[in-house]
Amino acid sequence: MKLICVPIAILLFGAFATSSTGETLEEALAMAYTSNPQLQAGRAELRASFEQLTQAKAARLPGVQVDASAGANILTQSSPFFSSSETFYPNSIGISGNQILYNGGNIRGNIDIAAVNVQISRNNLRNLEQQVLQDTSRAYVDVQQNTEIVRIRTNNVEVLLQQLSAAGDRFTVGEITRTGVSQAKARAAGARSQLAVAKSNLAIARAAYERNVGQAPGSLYEVSLPKNLPDGLVTAITWAQSHAPALQNARLAELSAVHGIRVAKSGLRPRLSLGAQARTANNSGFSGAESDSVSTALNFSMPLFTGGLNQSRVREAKQQASRARINVLQVTRVTNEQVSNAWHGLAAAQSVIRASEEQVAANQLAFEGVVQEAEVGLRTTLDVLDAEQELLDARLTLVSAERDALVAAYSLLAAVGRLNIVDLEIGIAPIEGLEKQRKLGSSWFSTHIE
């Protein structure tokens, strides 16, 4: 695919200039990737989902607890013949444990669901990363576009003021009427109002840039299309089938629903567990009394009748799995549509760029010719103003098309799931968010996720 460049000379005006330094698009993307609060929150959410997996695996291990108590009892006895009072201090300590041996597949099912949820959280983070990178790239080129629009409109104001001055001179010598002067004055006033709007749009674009990157833009540099664009629509759709986070999450949701059927079916099966308890007690009942006990038990339970509750849960889980399976088809269609829209949007913007470049060149020659013809009385002031307006419109169309092409290119990469720092070759290490959890993984069981 042909690369295009945005030939924008970045001149930051005094009212907007806050920094003498500058950054490339790659540097802006790197800053957003490492410091954007949305991504930091997304990484924390991924770490939280990993803890849910750890909690699900903990059900495989025995549960052990200790309990103790201590107190004071005052025993008073009285009769017509004698009375007595005794204080003793009962205390006890015990330890108990329970190990589930079989619960119908409930633990395995919950572990599998938790593992899938970690993968879903990973994809959610990938999708959030794509959104942040896409927003950052859009903010970058928006600042460039609006800066160039301010430059073009500033130049337009200067040209129209010159035309207004020339019209005044020609009116003085009687070459044109007051109508021509009024036309030039109206165009100049309109140009000043459009310049004010352009400066406002530039301020808005700079604020969006600062929100995404974390600092105000300095001097921004020329941007070209990313190198990792697909070479055709078929390739783009193929990439999306393998990499699009939304489509991968739809498939994972179907897998999670299948595991949910296993969890629901576990309610129909028996449960087997082993329990043990040891306890020692002193001064329980009266002073000097001691007792020790040790007990073990093999516990078995089997649901016989639940009013149809467990069977209903199984049917519900199957319907949820069916819904998730159908949703994969819907998400596939939506993903393909988004890829197609982004691809054709990029192609259209490139076509507009080529046509606008020719239009700008032609209008530039036409404007110069009309000015010369007006100087010898062959053209009116309105002809000159119209030619200037056509040249202005062509320049603005070209700037917008260059911006639209870049936005469409990064939207295409996001649609196919390839808008990330590795594919963009940003040059920084990826941050996943689970490294600490892996280092602190329990020695009782593996925390590896397939």
C-alpha positions as CSV (number, residue, x, y, z in Angstrom):
1,M,0.0,0.0,0.0
2,K,1.3,3.4,-1.0
3,L,2.6,5.5,1.9
4,I,1.6,9.0,2.1
5,C,3.0,11.8,4.2
6,V,1.4,14.7,5.9
7,P,3.5,17.7,4.7
8,I,2.5,19.9,7.6
9,A,4.9,22.6,8.8
10,I,4.1,22.8,12.5
11,L,4.2,26.4,13.7
12,L,2.8,26.8,17.2
13,F,1.3,30.2,17.7
14,G,2.1,32.3,20.8
15,A,-1.2,31.9,22.4
16,F,-0.9,28.1,22.3
17,A,2.8,27.5,22.6
18,T,3.7,25.9,26.0
19,S,6.8,23.9,25.2
20,S,9.9,24.4,23.1
21,T,10.5,20.6,22.8
22,G,8.7,18.3,20.4
23,E,7.9,14.6,20.0
24,T,7.3,12.2,17.2
25,L,4.1,10.2,17.0
26,E,6.0,7.1,18.2
27,E,7.2,9.0,21.3
28,A,3.7,10.3,21.9
29,L,2.3,6.8,21.7
30,A,5.0,5.5,24.0
31,M,4.2,8.1,26.6
32,A,0.5,7.3,26.4
33,Y,1.1,3.6,26.7
34,T,3.2,3.9,29.8
35,S,1.4,6.7,31.7
36,N,-2.2,6.8,30.6
37,P,-4.5,6.4,33.7
38,Q,-7.0,4.3,31.7
39,L,-4.3,1.7,30.9
40,Q,-3.0,1.7,34.5
41,A,-6.5,1.0,35.7
42,G,-7.0,-1.7,33.1
43,R,-3.7,-3.4,34.2
44,A,-5.0,-3.4,37.8
45,E,-8.2,-5.0,36.6
46,L,-6.2,-7.7,34.9
47,R,-4.3,-8.4,38.1
48,A,-7.6,-8.6,40.0
49,S,-8.9,-11.2,37.6
50,F,-5.8,-13.3,38.2
51,E,-6.5,-13.3,41.9
52,Q,-9.9,-14.8,41.1
53,L,-8.1,-17.7,39.4
54,T,-6.0,-18.2,42.5
55,Q,-9.1,-18.2,44.6
56,A,-10.7,-20.8,42.4
57,K,-7.7,-23.1,42.6
58,A,-7.6,-22.7,46.4
59,A,-10.7,-24.9,46.6
60,R,-8.6,-27.9,45.7
61,L,-6.5,-27.6,48.8
62,P,-7.5,-28.6,52.4
63,G,-9.0,-26.0,54.6
64,V,-7.4,-25.8,58.1
65,Q,-8.4,-23.6,60.9
66,V,-7.6,-23.3,64.6
67,D,-9.9,-22.0,67.3
68,A,-9.3,-21.3,71.0
69,S,-11.2,-19.9,74.0
70,A,-10.4,-18.9,77.5
71,G,-12.7,-17.6,80.3
72,A,-13.5,-17.4,83.9
73,N,-16.4,-19.2,85.8
74,I,-17.5,-18.5,89.4
75,L,-19.4,-21.4,91.0
76,T,-21.3,-20.5,94.1
77,Q,-23.2,-23.1,96.2
78,S,-25.3,-22.4,99.3
79,S,-27.5,-24.4,101.7
80,P,-28.9,-23.9,105.2
81,F,-25.8,-25.7,106.5
82,F,-22.9,-24.4,104.4
83,S,-22.0,-22.3,101.4
84,S,-19.0,-22.3,99.1
85,S,-17.6,-20.4,96.1
86,E,-15.1,-21.5,93.6
87,T,-13.5,-19.8,90.6
88,F,-12.0,-21.8,87.8
89,Y,-10.7,-20.8,84.3
90,P,-11.8,-23.0,81.5
91,N,-9.8,-23.0,78.3
92,S,-9.7,-25.0,75.1
93,I,-7.9,-25.1,71.8
94,G,-8.7,-27.1,68.7
95,I,-7.6,-27.6,65.1
96,S,-9.8,-28.8,62.3
97,G,-9.4,-29.5,58.6
98,N,-11.5,-30.4,55.7
99,Q,-10.4,-31.7,52.3
100,I,-12.9,-32.0,49.4
101,L,-12.3,-35.3,47.6
102,Y,-15.0,-35.0,44.9
103,N,-17.7,-32.4,44.2
104,G,-19.0,-33.4,40.9
105,G,-16.6,-31.3,38.8
106,N,-17.6,-28.0,40.4
107,I,-14.0,-27.0,41.3
108,R,-12.5,-27.9,37.9
109,G,-15.3,-26.0,36.2
110,N,-14.8,-22.9,38.3
111,I,-11.0,-23.0,37.7
112,D,-11.6,-23.2,34.0
113,I,-14.0,-20.3,34.1
114,A,-11.6,-18.2,36.1
115,A,-8.8,-19.0,33.6
116,V,-11.0,-18.0,30.7
117,N,-11.9,-14.8,32.6
118,V,-8.2,-13.9,32.9
119,Q,-7.9,-14.3,29.1
120,I,-11.0,-12.1,28.7
121,S,-9.4,-9.5,30.9
122,R,-6.3,-9.7,28.8
123,N,-8.3,-9.0,25.7
124,N,-10.1,-6.2,27.4
125,L,-6.8,-4.7,28.2
126,R,-5.6,-5.2,24.6
127,N,-8.7,-3.5,23.4
128,L,-8.2,-0.6,25.8
129,E,-4.6,-0.3,24.7
130,Q,-5.8,-0.1,21.1
131,Q,-8.3,2.6,22.0
132,V,-5.7,4.7,23.8
133,L,-3.2,4.4,21.0
134,Q,-5.9,5.2,18.5
135,D,-7.1,8.2,20.5
136,T,-3.5,9.4,20.9
137,S,-2.7,9.1,17.1
138,R,-6.0,10.9,16.3
139,A,-5.1,13.7,18.8
140,Y,-1.6,14.0,17.3
141,V,-2.8,14.4,13.8
142,D,-5.7,16.6,15.0
143,V,-3.2,19.0,16.5
144,Q,-1.3,19.0,13.2
145,Q,-4.4,19.5,11.1
146,N,-5.7,22.4,13.2
147,T,-2.3,24.0,13.4
148,E,-2.1,23.9,9.6
149,I,-5.7,25.2,9.3
150,V,-4.8,28.1,11.5
151,R,-1.8,28.9,9.3
152,I,-3.8,28.7,6.1
153,R,-6.6,30.9,7.5
154,T,-4.1,33.4,8.9
155,N,-2.6,33.6,5.4
156,N,-6.1,33.9,4.0
157,V,-6.8,36.9,6.3
158,E,-3.6,38.6,5.2
159,V,-4.4,38.0,1.5
160,L,-8.0,39.3,1.9
161,L,-6.8,42.4,3.8
162,Q,-4.4,43.1,0.9
163,Q,-7.3,42.7,-1.5
164,L,-9.4,45.1,0.6
165,S,-6.6,47.6,0.5
166,A,-6.3,47.2,-3.3
167,A,-10.0,47.5,-3.7
168,G,-9.9,50.8,-1.8
169,D,-7.2,52.1,-4.0
170,R,-9.1,51.2,-7.1
171,F,-12.3,52.7,-5.8
172,T,-10.4,56.0,-5.1
173,V,-9.3,56.2,-8.7
174,G,-12.7,55.2,-9.9
175,E,-11.9,51.8,-11.4
176,I,-14.5,50.0,-9.2
177,T,-17.6,50.9,-7.3
178,R,-18.3,50.9,-3.6
179,T,-19.9,47.5,-4.0
180,G,-16.6,45.9,-4.8
181,V,-15.1,47.5,-1.7
182,S,-18.0,46.1,0.5
183,Q,-17.5,42.7,-1.0
184,A,-13.8,42.7,-0.1
185,K,-14.6,44.0,3.4
186,A,-17.2,41.3,4.0
187,R,-14.8,38.5,2.9
188,A,-12.1,39.8,5.2
189,A,-14.5,39.9,8.1
190,G,-15.7,36.4,7.4
191,A,-12.1,35.2,7.2
192,R,-11.3,36.7,10.6
193,S,-14.2,34.9,12.2
194,Q,-13.2,31.6,10.6
195,L,-9.6,32.2,11.9
196,A,-11.1,32.6,15.4
197,V,-12.9,29.3,15.1
198,A,-9.8,27.6,13.8
199,K,-7.8,28.8,16.8
200,S,-10.5,27.5,19.1
201,N,-10.4,24.1,17.4
202,L,-6.7,24.0,17.8
203,A,-7.0,24.7,21.6
204,I,-9.5,21.8,21.8
205,A,-7.2,19.5,19.9
206,R,-4.3,20.4,22.1
207,A,-6.4,19.7,25.2
208,A,-7.3,16.2,23.9
209,Y,-3.6,15.5,23.2
210,E,-2.7,16.5,26.7
211,R,-5.4,14.2,28.1
212,N,-4.1,11.2,26.2
213,V,-0.4,11.8,26.3
214,G,-0.1,13.5,29.7
215,Q,1.7,16.6,28.5
216,A,1.0,19.5,26.2
217,P,2.2,19.1,22.6
218,G,5.4,20.7,21.5
219,S,6.6,20.8,17.9
220,L,5.0,17.8,16.2
221,Y,6.7,16.1,13.3
222,E,5.8,14.8,9.9
223,V,3.7,11.6,10.1
224,S,3.5,8.8,7.5
225,L,1.2,5.8,7.3
226,P,2.1,2.9,9.7
227,K,4.2,0.2,8.0
228,N,2.2,-2.8,9.2
229,L,-1.0,-2.1,7.2
230,P,-2.6,-5.1,5.5
231,D,-2.0,-5.4,1.7
232,G,-5.7,-6.0,0.9
233,L,-9.2,-6.2,2.3
234,V,-9.0,-10.0,2.4
235,T,-5.8,-9.9,4.4
236,A,-7.3,-7.4,6.8
237,I,-10.3,-9.6,7.4
238,T,-8.1,-12.6,7.9
239,W,-6.0,-10.7,10.5
240,A,-9.2,-9.7,12.3
241,Q,-10.3,-13.3,12.6
242,S,-7.1,-14.0,14.5
243,H,-6.4,-10.8,16.4
244,A,-9.5,-8.7,16.9
245,P,-10.0,-8.5,20.7
246,A,-13.8,-8.3,20.5
247,L,-14.0,-11.5,18.4
248,Q,-11.5,-13.3,20.6
249,N,-13.6,-12.3,23.7
250,A,-16.8,-13.6,22.0
251,R,-15.1,-17.0,21.5
252,L,-13.8,-17.0,25.1
253,A,-17.3,-16.1,26.4
254,E,-18.6,-19.2,24.5
255,L,-15.9,-21.3,26.1
256,S,-16.7,-19.9,29.6
257,A,-20.4,-20.8,29.0
258,V,-19.5,-24.3,28.2
259,H,-17.6,-24.6,31.4
260,G,-20.6,-23.2,33.1
261,I,-22.6,-26.2,32.0
262,R,-20.1,-28.4,33.9
263,V,-20.5,-26.3,37.0
264,A,-24.3,-26.5,36.8
265,K,-24.2,-30.3,36.3
266,S,-22.1,-30.7,39.4
267,G,-25.3,-29.9,41.4
268,L,-26.7,-33.2,40.3
269,R,-23.7,-35.3,41.5
270,P,-22.6,-36.5,44.9
271,R,-20.0,-34.8,47.1
272,L,-17.3,-36.5,49.1
273,S,-15.0,-34.8,51.7
274,L,-12.7,-35.8,54.5
275,G,-12.7,-34.0,57.8
276,A,-10.6,-34.2,60.9
277,Q,-10.6,-32.4,64.3
278,A,-8.4,-32.5,67.4
279,R,-9.3,-30.6,70.6
280,T,-8.0,-30.3,74.2
281,A,-9.9,-28.6,77.0
282,N,-9.0,-27.8,80.7
283,N,-11.3,-26.8,83.6
284,S,-14.4,-27.3,81.5
285,G,-17.3,-27.9,83.9
286,F,-15.3,-27.8,87.1
287,S,-11.8,-27.1,88.2
288,G,-9.2,-29.7,87.3
289,A,-11.2,-31.3,84.6
290,E,-9.3,-32.1,81.4
291,S,-10.5,-33.7,78.1
292,D,-8.8,-34.5,74.8
293,S,-10.5,-35.6,71.7
294,V,-9.5,-36.6,68.1
295,S,-12.1,-37.3,65.4
296,T,-12.1,-38.0,61.7
297,A,-15.1,-38.3,59.3
298,L,-15.7,-39.2,55.7
299,N,-18.6,-37.1,54.6
300,F,-20.9,-38.0,51.7
301,S,-23.9,-36.1,50.4
302,M,-26.1,-36.7,47.4
303,P,-28.9,-34.4,46.2
304,L,-32.1,-36.5,45.8
305,F,-34.8,-33.8,45.3
306,T,-34.4,-30.1,44.9
307,G,-37.7,-29.2,43.4
308,G,-36.2,-29.1,39.9
309,L,-33.7,-26.4,40.9
310,N,-30.5,-28.1,39.7
311,Q,-32.1,-29.4,36.5
312,S,-33.2,-25.8,35.7
313,R,-29.7,-24.5,36.3
314,V,-28.4,-27.0,33.8
315,R,-30.9,-26.0,31.2
316,E,-30.1,-22.3,31.9
317,A,-26.4,-22.9,31.4
318,K,-27.0,-24.7,28.1
319,Q,-29.1,-21.8,26.8
320,Q,-26.3,-19.4,27.9
321,A,-23.8,-21.4,25.9
322,S,-26.1,-21.3,22.9
323,R,-26.5,-17.6,23.2
324,A,-22.7,-17.2,23.4
325,R,-22.2,-19.4,20.4
326,I,-24.7,-17.3,18.3
327,N,-23.0,-14.1,19.6
328,V,-19.7,-15.2,18.0
329,L,-21.4,-15.0,14.6
330,Q,-22.8,-11.6,15.3
331,V,-19.4,-10.2,16.5
332,T,-17.8,-11.8,13.5
333,R,-20.1,-9.8,11.2
334,V,-19.6,-6.6,13.1
335,T,-15.9,-7.0,13.0
336,N,-15.8,-7.7,9.3
337,E,-18.0,-4.6,8.8
338,Q,-15.6,-2.4,10.9
339,V,-12.6,-3.7,8.9
340,S,-14.3,-3.1,5.6
341,N,-15.4,0.5,6.6
342,A,-11.9,1.3,7.8
343,W,-10.3,-0.1,4.6
344,H,-12.6,1.8,2.3
345,G,-12.3,4.9,4.4
346,L,-8.5,4.8,4.0
347,A,-8.8,4.2,0.2
348,A,-11.2,7.1,-0.1
349,A,-9.0,9.5,1.8
350,Q,-6.0,8.6,-0.4
351,S,-8.1,9.3,-3.5
352,V,-9.2,12.6,-2.1
353,I,-5.5,13.5,-1.3
354,R,-4.5,12.8,-4.9
355,A,-7.4,14.8,-6.3
356,S,-6.9,17.7,-3.8
357,E,-3.2,18.0,-4.7
358,E,-4.2,18.5,-8.3
359,Q,-7.0,20.9,-7.3
360,V,-4.7,23.0,-5.1
361,A,-2.1,23.3,-7.9
362,A,-4.8,24.3,-10.5
363,N,-6.5,26.8,-8.2
364,Q,-3.1,28.4,-7.3
365,L,-2.5,29.0,-11.0
366,A,-6.1,30.2,-11.5
367,F,-5.9,32.6,-8.6
368,E,-2.6,34.1,-9.8
369,G,-4.1,34.6,-13.3
370,V,-7.3,36.2,-12.0
371,V,-5.3,38.7,-9.9
372,Q,-3.2,39.7,-12.9
373,E,-6.3,40.0,-15.1
374,A,-8.0,42.1,-12.4
375,E,-5.0,44.5,-12.4
376,V,-5.7,45.3,-16.1
377,G,-9.4,45.5,-15.6
378,L,-10.4,42.2,-17.1
379,R,-11.7,40.8,-13.8
380,T,-13.8,42.2,-11.0
381,T,-13.0,42.3,-7.4
382,L,-15.6,39.5,-6.8
383,D,-13.8,37.3,-9.3
384,V,-10.6,37.7,-7.3
385,L,-12.4,36.9,-4.1
386,D,-14.0,33.8,-5.5
387,A,-10.7,32.6,-6.8
388,E,-9.1,33.1,-3.4
389,Q,-12.0,31.2,-1.8
390,E,-11.7,28.3,-4.2
391,L,-7.9,28.0,-3.4
392,L,-8.6,28.2,0.3
393,D,-11.3,25.5,0.1
394,A,-8.9,23.2,-1.9
395,R,-6.1,23.7,0.7
396,L,-8.4,22.9,3.6
397,T,-9.8,19.8,1.8
398,L,-6.2,18.6,1.3
399,V,-5.3,19.0,4.9
400,S,-8.5,17.3,6.1
401,A,-7.9,14.4,3.6
402,E,-4.4,13.9,4.9
403,R,-5.7,13.8,8.5
404,D,-8.5,11.4,7.5
405,A,-6.1,9.0,5.8
406,L,-4.0,8.7,9.0
407,V,-7.0,8.3,11.2
408,A,-8.4,5.6,8.9
409,A,-5.1,3.8,8.9
410,Y,-4.9,3.6,12.6
411,S,-8.6,2.7,12.8
412,L,-7.9,-0.1,10.4
413,L,-5.1,-1.5,12.6
414,A,-7.4,-1.3,15.6
415,A,-10.2,-3.1,13.7
416,V,-7.9,-6.0,12.8
417,G,-6.3,-6.1,16.3
418,R,-2.8,-5.1,15.2
419,L,-2.7,-1.6,16.8
420,N,-0.1,-2.3,19.5
421,I,3.4,-1.2,20.4
422,V,5.0,-4.4,19.1
423,D,3.4,-4.2,15.6
424,L,3.9,-0.5,15.5
425,E,7.6,-1.0,16.4
426,I,7.4,1.7,19.1
427,G,10.6,0.4,20.8
428,I,9.4,-0.1,24.4
429,A,8.7,-3.3,26.3
430,P,5.1,-4.4,26.5
431,I,3.4,-4.1,29.9
432,E,1.0,-6.9,30.7
433,G,0.3,-6.5,34.4
434,L,0.6,-10.2,35.6
435,E,4.4,-10.4,36.0
436,K,4.2,-9.8,39.8
437,Q,1.5,-12.4,40.2
438,R,3.6,-15.0,38.4
439,K,6.6,-14.3,40.6
440,L,4.5,-14.7,43.7
441,G,2.7,-17.8,42.5
442,S,1.8,-20.4,45.2
443,S,4.0,-23.4,45.6
444,W,0.9,-25.6,46.2
445,F,-0.1,-25.4,42.5
446,S,0.9,-24.0,39.2
447,T,-0.5,-20.6,38.2
448,H,0.4,-21.1,34.6
449,I,-2.5,-20.2,32.2
450,E,-2.7,-22.1,28.9
